[in-house]
Amino acid sequence: DKINLPFVENYHLSNIFFKTLFFLNIKYNYFFLTLTDLDNHSIKRNKYVKKYIYIFHAAISTHKSYTEKAFDNYDVIFCISKNQIDEIRKNEEIKNLKKKKLLKIGYFYLDSLRKNNIKLKSPDKPKILIAPSWNLNKNNFFSIYSKELISEILRINKYIVILRPHPEHYKRSKNLINELKNKYKKNDNFIFDDNIKNLNSMNDADLLITDNSGISIEFLLGLKKPVIYFDKYEKIHNHKYKEISSFTLEDEIKKRFGFQVKDPNFENIENYITAANENFELKKNELNKFLQDNFFNLDNSAIKGLEFITKN
């Protein structure tokens, strides 16, 4: 994931031994990560770093889709919403952990989407983006349903399908990805998106189909476009999450603004698409109030993040 700016140096460390060695010896005041589970894998804390700071890359709760110890070893967390602060504090209380510095920053990526929202002209055929989440459970939406779903949408011949696997799928479902790419490589209504950035597909698509991917929140709240959730398989990476709270931000957004299908019959996919569009149009006017009520510093999160860096 390369940053093309003149003052940024990019390094790629693929070897686990050298990666671990590198991060054990770096010396900085602040080390920012969007990677969870610090110190629980090859990325270890070291005594030369003053503060390890976590930045969320998805606007979801902290205790259900992440592992039980995902945030335990950070010093500072740039929080998106009040529920994240409540969840982390509850986790600290249950485990008797040292309290972290939890800052009311907001969500950088959502603000960027709102600022740079590009309204592309729809093609003759609407585009359906399929972007499944990754799941530790082998029985998941991508592995069980993706072939049937894509086949049925293409059979209708009214839509263009964009398939965007999660980066983890390239490791966990490599054979399935290759099978789908080979099957539809000559189909003009099928696009395989392996671009590291998701913005082009998101802007291009008229509707998103997913299970639990964080991309759905940006699609709904940032780009203000409809989402179908096939949520037969929940994404639970911490089975103790109800000890903290049964509420999650992602489930609340799904319930309020998405179109949920528990046990899909893909012969009805066109009906699902029509219903999702109609459902979203009825609720679209509620989006701004929901954002104001639930997200810190809407449209100003980068300024708040900068204030922390310059004042500390």
TORZAGU-678629 format. One record per residue (C-alpha): residue in three letters; residue number from 0; x negated, y, z negated. Coordinates in Angstrom, 2 decimals, always signed. Last residue first. Example, Ala and Ser with C-alpha at 12.3 -4.5 7.8 and 13.67 -1.06 7.14 Angstrom:
BEGIN
SER, 1, -13.67, -1.06, -7.14
ALA, 0, -12.30, -4.50, -7.80
END
This chain:
BEGIN
ASN, 311, -1.65, +16.60, -22.62
LYS, 310, -0.10, +19.71, -21.10
THR, 309, -1.09, +19.18, -17.45
ILE, 308, -0.15, +15.49, -17.23
PHE, 307, +3.14, +15.86, -19.13
GLU, 306, +4.17, +18.90, -17.12
LEU, 305, +3.46, +17.00, -13.89
GLY, 304, +5.97, +14.32, -14.82
LYS, 303, +8.60, +16.95, -15.58
ILE, 302, +8.00, +18.65, -12.24
ALA, 301, +8.27, +15.30, -10.46
SER, 300, +11.62, +14.62, -12.19
ASN, 299, +13.29, +17.80, -10.92
ASP, 298, +16.00, +16.51, -8.52
LEU, 297, +17.96, +15.03, -11.46
ASN, 296, +16.14, +15.80, -14.70
PHE, 295, +17.21, +12.64, -16.57
PHE, 294, +19.71, +10.31, -14.92
ASN, 293, +23.01, +9.16, -16.48
ASP, 292, +25.53, +12.02, -16.66
GLN, 291, +24.20, +14.01, -13.70
LEU, 290, +24.01, +10.89, -11.56
PHE, 289, +27.53, +9.78, -12.48
LYS, 288, +28.85, +13.28, -11.77
ASN, 287, +27.20, +13.25, -8.35
LEU, 286, +28.56, +9.83, -7.44
GLU, 285, +32.24, +10.32, -8.27
ASN, 284, +33.08, +11.76, -4.83
LYS, 283, +31.94, +8.52, -3.19
LYS, 282, +34.54, +6.38, -4.97
LEU, 281, +37.35, +6.17, -2.39
GLU, 280, +34.90, +6.13, +0.53
PHE, 279, +33.06, +3.27, -1.16
ASN, 278, +36.12, +1.02, -1.30
GLU, 277, +36.93, +1.60, +2.37
ASN, 276, +33.40, +0.75, +3.49
ALA, 275, +33.22, -2.31, +1.23
ALA, 274, +36.65, -3.51, +2.42
THR, 273, +35.63, -3.34, +6.09
ILE, 272, +32.35, -5.16, +5.44
TYR, 271, +34.03, -7.84, +3.32
ASN, 270, +36.68, -8.37, +6.01
GLU, 269, +33.90, -8.82, +8.58
ILE, 268, +32.21, -11.34, +6.31
ASN, 267, +35.33, -13.48, +5.92
GLU, 266, +33.83, -16.54, +7.64
PHE, 265, +31.03, -15.95, +5.18
ASN, 264, +33.01, -17.33, +2.27
PRO, 263, +31.24, -15.81, -0.70
ASP, 262, +31.60, -16.86, -4.34
LYS, 261, +31.24, -13.73, -6.50
VAL, 260, +31.78, -10.91, -4.02
GLN, 259, +31.28, -7.40, -5.40
PHE, 258, +31.79, -4.13, -3.53
GLY, 257, +29.58, -1.48, -5.10
PHE, 256, +30.38, +1.84, -6.78
ARG, 255, +31.61, +1.24, -10.33
LYS, 254, +30.77, -2.44, -10.89
LYS, 253, +27.39, -2.34, -9.16
ILE, 252, +26.43, +0.87, -10.93
GLU, 251, +27.38, -0.65, -14.29
ASP, 250, +25.53, -3.85, -13.48
GLU, 249, +22.36, -1.91, -12.62
LEU, 248, +22.56, +0.19, -15.80
THR, 247, +22.74, -2.85, -18.04
PHE, 246, +25.08, -3.36, -21.00
SER, 245, +24.95, -6.64, -22.96
SER, 244, +22.39, -5.01, -25.23
ILE, 243, +19.18, -5.87, -27.10
GLU, 242, +19.98, -9.38, -28.29
LYS, 241, +21.90, -9.71, -25.02
TYR, 240, +18.57, -9.76, -23.14
LYS, 239, +17.42, -13.05, -24.66
HIS, 238, +17.44, -14.84, -21.31
ASN, 237, +14.85, -12.42, -19.96
HIS, 236, +14.28, -12.82, -16.24
ILE, 235, +17.99, -12.82, -15.42
LYS, 234, +18.85, -12.00, -11.81
GLU, 233, +22.39, -13.26, -11.49
TYR, 232, +23.27, -15.77, -8.80
LYS, 231, +26.88, -15.51, -7.64
ASP, 230, +26.34, -11.80, -7.11
PHE, 229, +26.89, -11.24, -3.41
TYR, 228, +26.83, -7.46, -3.66
ILE, 227, +28.10, -5.42, -0.69
VAL, 226, +26.74, -1.87, -0.63
PRO, 225, +28.14, +1.35, +0.84
LYS, 224, +26.14, +4.51, +1.70
LYS, 223, +25.39, +7.57, -0.41
LEU, 222, +21.70, +7.88, +0.54
GLY, 221, +20.46, +8.40, -3.02
LEU, 220, +23.21, +6.89, -5.15
LEU, 219, +24.31, +3.92, -3.07
PHE, 218, +21.15, +3.13, -1.09
GLU, 217, +18.85, +4.04, -3.98
ILE, 216, +20.87, +1.80, -6.29
SER, 215, +20.99, -1.02, -3.74
ILE, 214, +17.20, -0.98, -3.38
GLY, 213, +17.03, -2.33, -6.93
SER, 212, +17.94, -5.73, -5.49
ASN, 211, +20.61, -7.73, -7.27
ASP, 210, +22.44, -9.67, -4.56
THR, 209, +22.13, -7.70, -1.35
ILE, 208, +24.06, -6.49, +1.68
LEU, 207, +23.53, -2.87, +2.70
LEU, 206, +25.69, -0.77, +5.03
ASP, 205, +25.13, +1.82, +7.76
ALA, 204, +21.42, +1.10, +8.16
ASP, 203, +18.85, +3.39, +9.79
ASN, 202, +18.05, +5.47, +6.74
MET, 201, +17.51, +2.37, +4.63
SER, 200, +15.54, +0.63, +7.35
ASN, 199, +13.21, +3.61, +7.75
LEU, 198, +12.86, +4.15, +3.99
ASN, 197, +11.74, +0.65, +3.04
LYS, 196, +8.00, +1.24, +3.23
ILE, 195, +5.73, -1.80, +3.49
ASN, 194, +7.17, -2.47, +6.95
ASP, 193, +8.13, -6.13, +7.30
ASP, 192, +11.54, -5.47, +8.83
PHE, 191, +12.91, -8.25, +11.03
ILE, 190, +15.48, -6.89, +13.45
PHE, 189, +18.28, -9.01, +14.93
ASN, 188, +20.84, -7.84, +17.49
ASP, 187, +18.44, -8.20, +20.40
ASN, 186, +18.05, -11.92, +19.69
LYS, 185, +14.79, -13.25, +21.10
LYS, 184, +13.02, -13.49, +17.71
TYR, 183, +16.15, -14.91, +16.08
LYS, 182, +15.17, -18.51, +15.27
ASN, 181, +11.46, -17.79, +14.95
LYS, 180, +11.92, -15.00, +12.40
LEU, 179, +14.46, -17.01, +10.42
GLU, 178, +12.23, -20.09, +10.19
ASN, 177, +9.18, -17.99, +9.32
ILE, 176, +11.05, -16.37, +6.44
LEU, 175, +12.29, -19.74, +5.20
ASN, 174, +8.79, -21.19, +5.22
LYS, 173, +7.34, -18.22, +3.30
SER, 172, +9.90, -18.34, +0.52
ARG, 171, +7.85, -17.81, -2.68
LYS, 170, +4.83, -15.89, -1.41
TYR, 169, +6.41, -13.80, +1.34
HIS, 168, +9.53, -13.71, -0.81
GLU, 167, +7.65, -11.67, -3.43
PRO, 166, +7.45, -8.73, -1.01
HIS, 165, +11.29, -8.65, -0.89
PRO, 164, +12.70, -9.68, +2.47
ARG, 163, +14.09, -7.03, +4.86
LEU, 162, +16.47, -8.45, +7.44
ILE, 161, +18.07, -5.88, +9.73
VAL, 160, +21.22, -7.19, +11.40
ILE, 159, +22.84, -5.34, +14.31
TYR, 158, +26.62, -5.56, +14.30
LYS, 157, +29.57, -6.35, +16.56
ASN, 156, +28.45, -9.73, +17.92
ILE, 155, +30.66, -11.69, +15.48
ARG, 154, +28.15, -14.55, +15.69
LEU, 153, +25.40, -12.23, +14.49
ILE, 152, +27.20, -11.70, +11.19
GLU, 151, +27.85, -15.43, +10.77
SER, 150, +24.26, -16.48, +11.49
ILE, 149, +22.82, -13.89, +9.14
LEU, 148, +25.04, -15.04, +6.26
GLU, 147, +24.51, -18.75, +6.86
LYS, 146, +20.73, -18.44, +6.90
SER, 145, +20.58, -16.07, +3.90
TYR, 144, +22.81, -18.10, +1.57
ILE, 143, +20.83, -20.55, -0.54
SER, 142, +17.21, -19.35, -0.44
PHE, 141, +18.01, -15.64, -0.37
PHE, 140, +20.84, -15.74, -2.91
ASN, 139, +19.01, -17.74, -5.53
ASN, 138, +18.63, -21.29, -6.76
LYS, 137, +14.86, -21.30, -7.25
ASN, 136, +15.32, -19.09, -10.33
LEU, 135, +12.40, -16.67, -10.65
ASN, 134, +14.37, -14.26, -8.47
TRP, 133, +13.42, -11.94, -5.66
SER, 132, +16.00, -9.42, -4.51
PRO, 131, +17.77, -9.73, -1.19
ALA, 130, +17.70, -6.95, +1.43
ILE, 129, +20.14, -7.47, +4.29
LEU, 128, +20.62, -4.19, +6.17
ILE, 127, +23.69, -4.09, +8.43
LYS, 126, +23.44, -1.77, +11.42
PRO, 125, +26.56, -0.48, +13.16
LYS, 124, +26.72, -1.25, +16.90
ASP, 123, +26.97, +1.65, +19.33
PRO, 122, +24.22, +3.32, +17.31
SER, 121, +24.86, +5.57, +14.30
LYS, 120, +23.22, +8.98, +14.41
LEU, 119, +20.73, +9.25, +11.59
LYS, 118, +21.51, +11.35, +8.55
ILE, 117, +18.10, +11.80, +6.95
ASN, 116, +18.05, +12.19, +3.16
ASN, 115, +14.77, +13.95, +2.38
LYS, 114, +15.72, +15.71, -0.87
ARG, 113, +18.08, +13.02, -2.10
LEU, 112, +15.59, +10.30, -1.21
SER, 111, +12.77, +12.13, -2.99
ASP, 110, +14.89, +12.57, -6.10
LEU, 109, +15.70, +8.85, -6.07
TYR, 108, +12.02, +8.02, -5.73
PHE, 107, +10.89, +10.17, -8.65
TYR, 106, +13.44, +8.90, -11.16
GLY, 105, +13.77, +10.92, -14.36
ILE, 104, +11.30, +12.21, -16.96
LYS, 103, +12.75, +11.86, -20.46
LEU, 102, +9.56, +10.59, -22.10
LEU, 101, +9.20, +7.54, -24.33
LYS, 100, +5.99, +7.54, -26.39
LYS, 99, +5.69, +3.97, -27.61
LYS, 98, +6.56, +2.80, -31.08
LYS, 97, +4.36, +0.04, -32.51
LEU, 96, +6.21, -3.25, -32.30
ASN, 95, +8.33, -4.88, -35.00
LYS, 94, +9.72, -7.39, -32.48
ILE, 93, +13.41, -6.55, -33.00
GLU, 92, +12.71, -2.86, -33.63
GLU, 91, +10.47, -2.49, -30.59
ASN, 90, +13.13, -4.17, -28.43
LYS, 89, +15.76, -1.80, -29.80
ARG, 88, +13.54, +1.18, -29.00
ILE, 87, +13.01, -0.10, -25.47
GLU, 86, +16.75, -0.58, -24.90
ASP, 85, +17.73, +2.84, -26.32
ILE, 84, +15.11, +4.61, -24.19
GLN, 83, +16.23, +2.74, -21.08
ASN, 82, +19.88, +3.60, -21.85
LYS, 81, +18.98, +7.30, -21.87
SER, 80, +17.85, +7.27, -18.23
ILE, 79, +14.77, +7.36, -16.01
CYS, 78, +12.03, +6.87, -18.57
PHE, 77, +8.37, +7.70, -17.96
ILE, 76, +6.83, +5.26, -20.42
VAL, 75, +3.79, +5.94, -22.62
ASP, 74, +1.51, +3.59, -24.57
TYR, 73, +2.24, +0.40, -22.64
ASN, 72, +1.80, -3.12, -24.02
ASP, 71, +5.41, -4.11, -24.76
PHE, 70, +6.86, -3.08, -21.40
ALA, 69, +7.44, -6.43, -19.65
LYS, 68, +7.38, -8.58, -22.79
GLU, 67, +10.82, -10.24, -22.33
THR, 66, +10.57, -10.33, -18.55
TYR, 65, +12.38, -7.79, -16.38
SER, 64, +15.81, -8.26, -14.79
LYS, 63, +17.56, -8.25, -18.17
HIS, 62, +15.75, -5.98, -20.64
THR, 61, +14.58, -2.74, -19.07
SER, 60, +17.71, -1.47, -17.35
ILE, 59, +17.60, -0.49, -13.69
ALA, 58, +16.58, +2.49, -11.60
ALA, 57, +13.70, +0.76, -9.81
HIS, 56, +10.03, +1.73, -9.42
PHE, 55, +9.70, +2.80, -13.05
ILE, 54, +6.48, +4.57, -14.03
TYR, 53, +4.44, +3.07, -16.89
ILE, 52, +1.61, +4.91, -18.63
TYR, 51, -1.48, +3.35, -20.19
LYS, 50, -3.20, +5.95, -22.38
LYS, 49, -6.84, +6.54, -23.41
VAL, 48, -8.49, +3.99, -21.12
TYR, 47, -11.99, +2.89, -22.14
LYS, 46, -10.80, +0.32, -24.71
ASN, 45, -9.31, -1.97, -22.04
ARG, 44, -5.85, -3.23, -21.20
LYS, 43, -5.66, -6.22, -18.88
ILE, 42, -4.35, -6.67, -15.33
SER, 41, -4.76, -10.40, -14.63
HIS, 40, -1.54, -11.31, -16.44
ASN, 39, +0.19, -10.52, -19.77
ASP, 38, -1.98, -7.47, -20.51
LEU, 37, +0.44, -5.18, -18.63
ASP, 36, +3.70, -7.01, -18.04
THR, 35, +5.16, -4.54, -15.53
LEU, 34, +3.46, -2.92, -12.55
THR, 33, +4.39, +0.66, -11.62
LEU, 32, +1.16, +1.75, -13.24
PHE, 31, -0.44, +5.03, -14.35
PHE, 30, -3.80, +5.05, -16.14
TYR, 29, -4.45, +8.19, -18.11
ASN, 28, -7.64, +9.33, -19.84
TYR, 27, -9.79, +7.21, -17.56
LYS, 26, -12.66, +4.72, -17.73
ILE, 25, -12.44, +1.53, -15.63
ASN, 24, -14.19, -1.52, -17.04
LEU, 23, -11.53, -4.12, -17.84
PHE, 22, -9.58, -3.11, -14.72
PHE, 21, -12.50, -3.99, -12.46
LEU, 20, -13.23, -7.31, -14.15
THR, 19, -9.62, -8.45, -13.83
LYS, 18, -9.54, -7.52, -10.14
PHE, 17, -12.92, -9.14, -9.59
PHE, 16, -11.66, -12.44, -11.04
ILE, 15, -8.27, -12.22, -9.31
ASN, 14, -9.73, -11.65, -5.83
SER, 13, -7.38, -9.40, -3.85
LEU, 12, -8.77, -6.02, -4.87
HIS, 11, -7.70, -3.26, -2.50
TYR, 10, -9.04, +0.23, -3.12
ASN, 9, -7.69, +3.57, -1.87
GLU, 8, -9.33, +6.93, -2.63
VAL, 7, -6.94, +9.87, -2.72
PHE, 6, -8.01, +13.50, -2.11
PRO, 5, -7.48, +13.42, +1.68
LEU, 4, -4.02, +11.80, +1.47
ASN, 3, -2.98, +8.63, +3.25
ILE, 2, -1.82, +6.46, +0.36
LYS, 1, -2.21, +2.79, +1.30
ASP, 0, +0.00, +0.00, +0.00
END
